[in-house]
Amino acid sequence: MSRNLPSFGKSLFFGDLREELIFPFPRLSRDEQARTSKLVGELAEFARQQVDSNAIDRDERIPEPVLAGMRRLGLFGLNIPTAYGGLGLGAGATCRLFDALGEIDGSLAVTVGTHTALSARALTTFGSDDQKRRYLPKLASGETLASFAVTEPLAGSDAASIRMRAEPQEGHGFLLNGSKSWVSNGGLAGLHVLFAQTHVARAAGDVDRISGLLIDQGPGGIVGSERRKLGVRGSSTTALYIEEVRASGSQLLGGLGGGFKVLMETINFGRLSFAAVCLGTARTLLRLAVQHATSRHQFGRLLSTLGMIKEKCASMAVDLYAAESVVYLTAGLIDSNSHGRSVDTTLETACSKVLASEMLWRAATEASQIAAGCGYANDYPYERLLRDARLYSVYPGGTNEVLRCYIALNGLAGPGEQLARLADAIKFPLRGYGLVVETLVDKVRNAAYGRAILARHHPRLKREAVLIEDTIESLTREVDRVLRRHGRFIAEMQYVQRRVANVVIDLYAMCASVSRASAALYQKDARGDHAMPEAGGELDRAERELRLCVGFCSRASGRITETLARFTQNDDELMKSIADDCYIGRPYPFDAVL
Ligand SMILES: Cc1cc2nc3c(=O)[nH]c(=O)nc-3n(C[C@H](O)[C@H](O)[C@H](O)COP(=O)(O)OP(=O)(O)OC[C@H]3O[C@@H](n4cnc5c(N)ncnc54)[C@H](O)[C@@H]3O)c2cc1C
């Protein structure tokens, strides 16, 4: 029996700091570490020998020998249980492999990510024994690739509004009609995990509910041509047109009307996996930036000695450290769920995706800027990486705008058992949230604000611990204030939601970084290693981690202070009017000269 524990992130909204969930920083078991390290090494070697990212980008396809190599390495079965022929890796190890894929090639990462983190994950979690036996071995070997098709021409972020229908047929399962507009792996997939509206009988009459369906490639389903894209060009992306396709009841995934749950729980893991991809790509960019800065001279000196270039490299490293800490802490929370406890991680995976995708975008622009002209040329990797990086704030699991709403509204909805009652409002945050806010206002207002105390950090991170405690206190005060001030209208207050989400994302990243750097410092203490490096020498790992953590916390707390001030002093109304002017008149009717 697992015990349901409140989420770390959601608890922050009530001023609780559940440090037992984040300390000590999670580590893979010795066995999993050895397996993961071997796999990462084999993957790197395979990439060196066989993966030509420029060719993949230019030809807009992954060559068959590369796909074959990926199958041999077991990449298509990363997280599929060993009983079905997969590698059976946990979340931390799976993320480390996605991280490695991101370091190698975005197209490979999107292909494997969609197949394993979305489609196979959905089947593993929600499939019946028969469905698992039938599909998982082929998915694990990569003999069959899978897609995960939700988005339609008229239903993007608002996934609940999909129009594809699966109409029940007397005694013959369902008849499917409709189309999907963005299907990763569409041109390669032998199995589509797709979502459609179905009639579900209720005492008060039939209602439409989303159901998940497993559709083998077959007559009636037409895969559109490959979409030409900005980035990850080697990954297959097509539309899917379904006309009069019959499906039996045994093809339902997660039961009749259970599709929204399948979708939500699956994309939770998808968000984290693709956040891990961002880490690897950012690491590649930092390596390229440092190589360039430490080898090119201008004005008689190396670029790397210039303050503005140092600032860029340091920011990339600091932000990468924080995003990495967040991703692997969240993966650890998911892995700990298999050890008899059940911690909700929806808010943390959403934070991971926003933080990592935006970190990667900054890294791509900064690395490109350091390379300057070379950064703009297509015989260097920067422009491809910049194009690839654009994807992750859109796909998968919601755009970063929608994820910010999700983080804020989920957090504001309160922890623990209240989530069950608020589930509907959370699923449709922009429609139903106002109904529940008023009941929460009293609870939040009356909560006894005992100051959250962080105790398990390393003593050398005392200042950062205080910054975290201060931020939690301010966040709780602000949550109380905005709920009292805006009440049910908070659901429409996106400027406020964005601020709440930004504070929480930075706060979670500070907590994750302090936990991780503390672990490194405690390990160093345990080794009895107190030596400081000589001037100019390389710092040991723990000291470097300390610097990165302190650097991130200092910047994050600066951003948080600014954001908190803007809760009360801002130009929101002015900005809304300016946007309305653009909508109502010509978007920009001015010409400064004529
Ligand atoms: C390369 C690629 C591969 C993809 N693969 C798949 C796939 O395999 N399966 C699949 O189902 N989908 C896939 N997608 C689709 C992707 O999931 C959608 O693009 C994404 O969900 C956004 O939907 P949309 O493009 O219709 O944008 P829209 O929903 O129309 O959003 C447009 C803009 O409005 C903003 N916005 C929308 N709603 C809100 C809100 N409530 N509050 C604030 N801002 C809002 C968005 O953030 C965005 O900036 C893929 C997309 C790409 C680019």
The ligand as an ORCA input file, in Angstrom:
! r2SCAN-3c Opt
* xyz 0 1
  C       7.576     19.477    -33.907
  C       6.266     19.273    -33.192
  C       5.866     18.002    -32.862
  C       4.633     17.791    -32.244
  N       4.249     16.508    -31.953
  C       3.035     16.289    -31.413
  C       2.592     14.955    -31.145
  O       3.300     13.982    -31.360
  N       1.357     14.779    -30.626
  C       0.539     15.843    -30.349
  O      -0.565     15.619    -29.890
  N       0.934     17.119    -30.574
  C       2.160     17.363    -31.097
  N       2.574     18.648    -31.333
  C       1.649     19.746    -31.105
  C       1.913     20.522    -29.829
  O       1.617     19.722    -28.730
  C       1.047     21.788    -29.915
  O       1.667     22.630    -30.878
  C       0.910     22.505    -28.599
  O       0.125     21.743    -27.726
  C       0.262     23.887    -28.761
  O      -0.886     23.836    -29.528
  P      -1.067     24.844    -30.755
  O       0.151     24.775    -31.597
  O      -2.372     24.550    -31.383
  O      -1.079     26.281    -30.101
  P      -2.325     27.045    -29.437
  O      -2.953     26.197    -28.418
  O      -3.180     27.621    -30.494
  O      -1.558     28.234    -28.696
  C      -1.122     29.406    -29.377
  C      -0.509     30.365    -28.374
  O      -1.480     30.717    -27.395
  C      -1.011     30.418    -26.107
  N      -2.112     29.937    -25.283
  C      -3.029     28.996    -25.586
  N      -3.863     28.809    -24.560
  C      -3.465     29.639    -23.582
  C      -3.918     29.912    -22.268
  N      -4.953     29.292    -21.740
  N      -3.273     30.857    -21.555
  C      -2.218     31.519    -22.068
  N      -1.747     31.290    -23.296
  C      -2.348     30.367    -24.047
  C       0.035     29.335    -26.316
  O       0.962     29.293    -25.263
  C       0.663     29.767    -27.614
  O       1.622     30.748    -27.370
  C       3.810     18.885    -31.933
  C       4.234     20.182    -32.233
  C       5.438     20.383    -32.855
  C       5.868     21.785    -33.184
*
